[in-house]
Amino acid sequence: MSQQPVKPMADHERVLGQIQRGEIRCGADAAREIAARHQAAYGDAVWGPVPDAAWADAIAALNGGTNR
């Protein structure tokens, strides 16, 4: 049995496959959750004070509570 040569995959094909399989997330909601985790972990040293309620809600959700 002969093995087929491995064809390199373009980065965009690899990333799109990971998104389709649910291995990684992208988009505004995912970015907000990541930023909220960093804000919760490092405080205002990262970006300064939270400018709006959406960020505060995301941080509160990570901590198991609500902001309102």
Secondary structure as GFF3:
##gff-version 3
##sequence-region A 1 68
A	DSSP	alpha_helix	11	20	.	.	.	ID=ss1
A	DSSP	alpha_helix	28	42	.	.	.	ID=ss2
A	DSSP	alpha_helix	44	47	.	.	.	ID=ss3
A	DSSP	alpha_helix	53	62	.	.	.	ID=ss4
###
